[in-house]
Amino acid sequence: MTTSTPLEAQVDLYCRELKLPGIRRVYREMARDSLDKGLEPTQFLAACLAQELESRKERRLQNLLKYARFPVSKTLDTFDFTQIPSLPKAKVLKLAGGDFIRARENVICVGSTGTGKTHIAIALGMAAIQENYRVRFISAMQLSQELLQAQEELRLPRYLKTWAKVDLAIVDELGYLGLGTGGPLLFQFCAERYESGSLMMTTNLEFSRWGEVFGDATLTSALLDRLTHHVHVLSFNGESYRFRQSTQQNK
């Protein structure tokens, strides 16, 4: 273990007080490197500050990824677009730039089970985080349950307010299970985000069948009116990835 000099101990203290963990972690090595290379003091300072900025950027990225609560890590690089001809790759890549979030537009991924809707949703969410957006991933059923619980505990407005700081809310697997009494609350959730934040949904149901989930034609019509006002619809028509992989493994 290396013993710190009194001056190094003082620098450590200053870094802690000023909340500069990036500099505190590397300044000793960078100081030695600066001496070896004959750098000017201002060059050494600039290098230390650059390191602190990079450290903060990485820390924020990790915090945003943790906050998003993705079930798995997925990227666009690992998605095989050739297997889903109905999905325009150019459009997906453009969405990855995050312009739709700045414009508070929505994205709806529609298609059969196993065609990669969740993969694309997570990948676009991760791309949004790279652009410094706050993202949160949740299944439609879990969201419905959390909304119901918040209502029962008389804290629904406070719960909805926690989503107000989310730039992109990703609601996965709408339509796989009925929402029951959670349907009207999910409608309220979507209404709260209308033109105030982006919403991305994955669903196995065509819009004409959403009434099966919400159980109310009027409510469904009002929801679709809001969701599709500013929307990018991604169609996933193709064979299930999981079924295809299973078939190939059994050959």
C-alpha positions in Angstrom: 0.0 0.0 0.0 1.4 3.4 -1.0 1.7 6.0 1.7 0.3 9.4 0.8 2.4 12.5 1.4 0.9 15.4 3.4 0.3 17.3 0.2 -1.4 14.3 -1.5 -3.6 13.8 1.6 -4.6 17.5 1.3 -5.5 17.0 -2.4 -7.5 14.0 -1.5 -9.4 16.0 1.0 -10.1 18.8 -1.5 -11.3 16.3 -4.0 -13.7 14.8 -1.5 -15.0 18.2 -0.4 -15.4 19.4 -4.0 -16.9 16.1 -5.1 -14.2 15.3 -7.7 -13.8 11.5 -7.6 -12.5 11.3 -11.1 -9.5 13.5 -10.4 -8.9 12.0 -7.0 -8.6 8.6 -8.6 -6.0 9.5 -11.2 -4.2 12.7 -10.3 -1.1 10.9 -8.8 -0.5 8.9 -12.0 -1.3 11.8 -14.2 1.1 14.0 -12.2 3.9 11.5 -12.7 3.1 11.2 -16.4 3.1 15.0 -16.8 6.5 15.2 -15.3 7.8 12.5 -17.6 6.4 14.3 -20.6 7.3 17.8 -19.5 3.8 19.1 -19.7 2.9 22.6 -18.6 0.8 23.0 -15.4 -2.2 24.1 -17.4 -1.9 21.0 -19.5 -1.9 18.8 -16.4 -4.9 20.7 -15.0 -6.8 20.4 -18.3 -6.1 16.6 -18.4 -7.3 16.2 -14.8 -10.5 18.1 -15.6 -11.1 16.1 -18.8 -10.8 12.9 -16.7 -13.3 14.3 -14.2 -15.8 15.1 -17.0 -15.4 11.6 -18.5 -15.8 10.0 -15.0 -19.0 12.0 -14.5 -20.4 11.0 -17.9 -19.7 7.3 -17.2 -21.2 7.6 -13.8 -24.4 9.3 -15.1 -24.7 6.6 -17.8 -24.5 3.8 -15.3 -27.1 5.6 -13.1 -29.4 6.0 -16.1 -29.0 2.3 -17.0 -29.8 1.3 -13.4 -32.8 3.6 -13.3 -34.2 2.2 -16.6 -34.6 -1.3 -15.1 -34.1 -3.1 -18.4 -34.6 -6.9 -17.9 -31.7 -7.6 -20.2 -29.2 -5.6 -22.3 -30.0 -5.4 -26.0 -28.6 -3.3 -28.8 -29.5 -2.6 -32.4 -26.2 -4.2 -33.6 -27.4 -7.6 -32.4 -30.8 -7.5 -34.1 -31.2 -9.4 -37.4 -33.3 -7.0 -39.5 -33.2 -9.5 -42.4 -35.6 -11.8 -40.5 -38.3 -9.1 -40.1 -38.7 -7.6 -43.6 -41.6 -5.5 -42.5 -39.4 -3.5 -40.1 -37.6 -0.6 -41.8 -34.1 -0.6 -40.5 -33.4 3.0 -41.6 -36.4 4.2 -39.6 -35.3 2.3 -36.5 -31.8 3.7 -36.8 -33.2 7.2 -37.1 -35.4 6.7 -34.0 -32.2 5.7 -32.2 -31.0 9.3 -32.6 -33.7 10.4 -30.1 -35.4 13.1 -32.1 -38.8 11.6 -31.4 -38.1 12.1 -27.7 -37.3 15.7 -28.1 -40.5 16.1 -30.1 -42.4 14.1 -27.4 -43.6 11.6 -30.0 -44.6 8.0 -29.3 -43.5 4.6 -30.8 -45.7 1.5 -30.9 -44.2 -1.8 -31.9 -46.9 -4.2 -33.2 -46.4 -7.8 -34.1 -46.6 -11.5 -33.2 -44.9 -13.0 -30.2 -41.2 -13.6 -30.4 -40.5 -11.3 -33.4 -38.2 -8.9 -31.5 -40.4 -6.1 -30.3 -39.0 -6.1 -26.8 -35.4 -6.3 -28.3 -36.0 -3.2 -30.4 -37.7 -1.4 -27.5 -34.8 -2.0 -25.1 -32.2 -1.2 -27.8 -33.9 2.2 -28.6 -34.1 2.8 -24.8 -30.4 2.2 -24.4 -29.7 4.4 -27.4 -31.8 7.1 -25.7 -29.7 6.8 -22.6 -26.6 7.4 -24.7 -28.3 10.7 -25.7 -28.6 11.5 -22.0 -32.4 10.8 -21.8 -34.0 9.4 -18.7 -35.7 6.1 -19.6 -37.9 3.7 -17.6 -38.9 0.1 -18.8 -41.9 -1.7 -17.3 -44.3 -4.4 -18.4 -48.0 -3.4 -19.0 -49.1 -5.8 -16.3 -46.6 -4.6 -13.7 -47.5 -1.0 -14.5 -51.2 -1.8 -14.1 -50.6 -3.4 -10.7 -48.5 -0.5 -9.5 -51.2 1.9 -10.5 -53.8 -0.1 -8.7 -51.7 -0.3 -5.6 -51.0 3.4 -5.7 -54.7 4.1 -6.0 -55.6 1.8 -3.1 -53.0 3.5 -0.9 -54.3 7.0 -1.9 -51.0 8.0 -3.5 -51.9 7.8 -7.2 -51.1 11.5 -8.0 -47.7 11.1 -6.3 -47.0 7.9 -8.2 -47.9 9.5 -11.6 -45.7 12.4 -10.7 -42.6 10.1 -10.4 -43.1 9.3 -14.1 -43.2 13.0 -15.1 -39.4 13.2 -14.9 -39.0 10.2 -17.3 -38.3 11.3 -20.9 -39.2 7.9 -22.4 -41.5 5.4 -20.8 -41.4 1.9 -22.3 -44.4 -0.2 -21.6 -43.9 -3.8 -22.7 -46.3 -6.6 -23.6 -49.6 -4.8 -23.8 -52.3 -7.2 -24.8 -50.8 -10.5 -23.4 -53.1 -10.3 -20.4 -56.3 -8.4 -19.7 -55.8 -5.4 -17.4 -59.2 -5.6 -15.6 -59.7 -2.7 -13.2 -56.2 -1.5 -14.1 -57.4 -0.5 -17.6 -58.8 2.9 -16.7 -55.6 3.7 -14.7 -53.4 2.8 -17.6 -55.5 5.1 -19.7 -54.9 7.8 -17.1 -51.1 7.1 -17.2 -51.0 7.5 -21.0 -53.2 10.7 -20.8 -50.7 12.2 -18.3 -47.9 11.6 -20.8 -49.8 13.0 -23.7 -47.5 15.7 -25.3 -45.5 15.9 -22.1 -43.2 12.9 -22.5 -42.6 10.1 -25.0 -44.2 6.7 -24.7 -43.1 3.4 -26.3 -45.3 0.4 -26.3 -44.9 -3.2 -27.5 -48.1 -5.2 -28.3 -49.2 -8.3 -30.0 -52.6 -6.8 -30.8 -53.6 -4.7 -33.8 -55.2 -1.4 -32.7 -58.7 -2.8 -33.6 -58.3 -5.4 -30.8 -57.1 -3.1 -28.0 -60.7 -3.0 -26.7 -60.1 -6.6 -25.6 -57.5 -5.4 -23.1 -59.2 -2.3 -21.8 -62.7 -3.7 -21.9 -64.2 -0.4 -22.8 -64.7 0.8 -26.4 -64.9 4.5 -25.5 -61.8 4.4 -23.3 -59.9 2.5 -25.9 -60.9 5.0 -28.6 -59.8 7.9 -26.4 -56.5 6.2 -25.6 -55.7 5.5 -29.3 -56.6 9.0 -30.2 -53.9 10.3 -27.8 -51.3 7.6 -28.6 -51.5 7.9 -32.4 -51.6 11.7 -32.6 -47.8 11.8 -32.8 -46.7 8.2 -33.4 -44.2 6.0 -35.2 -45.6 2.5 -35.8 -43.1 -0.3 -36.2 -44.6 -3.4 -37.7 -43.1 -6.8 -36.8 -44.4 -9.4 -39.3 -42.3 -12.6 -39.3 -41.5 -15.9 -37.7 -40.8 -16.0 -34.0 -37.0 -15.7 -33.2 -37.3 -18.2 -30.4 -39.2 -20.7 -32.6 -36.7 -20.4 -35.4 -33.7 -20.8 -33.0 -35.4 -23.9 -31.4 -36.0 -25.4 -34.8 -32.3 -24.8 -35.9 -31.0 -26.3 -32.6 -33.1 -29.4 -33.2 -31.9 -30.1 -36.7 
